[in-house]
Amino acid sequence: MEVVGPIKRIERLLATSVEALYEGAPLTAPELDVLVQLRHAEGPVIARRLAENMRCSRAAVSKTLAKLEKHGFIERRPSPADRRAALVTVTTAGRDAVDAMFPRQLAVEAALLKGLGADRDRVVKALNLLEQVLEQRAGGQHA
């Protein structure tokens, strides 16, 4: 718990800190995370690949995509190469939502982390190393 406990608490603190951004917003934080991935993709993305890239379960991504599609933020269509796979693209409304919300979230996160000062680079390197170690232990499997 020496490492895991603080990481869990940090995750909760970060989530709580950005919560206010989403009050009355058309998106939740997880929905914005998916839209950001799609916004910066070069062309349509296979839903399965999106789940892998985000280290999320396919079920969680599928549920989020259904909500985003319902609100007109994305479009899904069958892949011509594999009818079982869905190709996902962000719509103009989705791009606009990302362009409005994402910079605000980044600003909140930057303000929160400003207190790290000169230690920031060391913290980032340590967290990246921890992620790599955990990925290797998990055999590259995602949640």
Protein Blocks (a to p, Z undefined) as FASTA:
>chain_A
ZZmmmmmmmmmmmmmmmmmmmgopabdfklmmmmmmmmmpgcjddfklmmmmnopafklm
mmmmmmmmmnopaccdddfklmkbccddddfklmmmmmmmmmmmmmmmmmmmmmnmmmmm
mmmmmmmmmmmmmmmmnnopaZZ
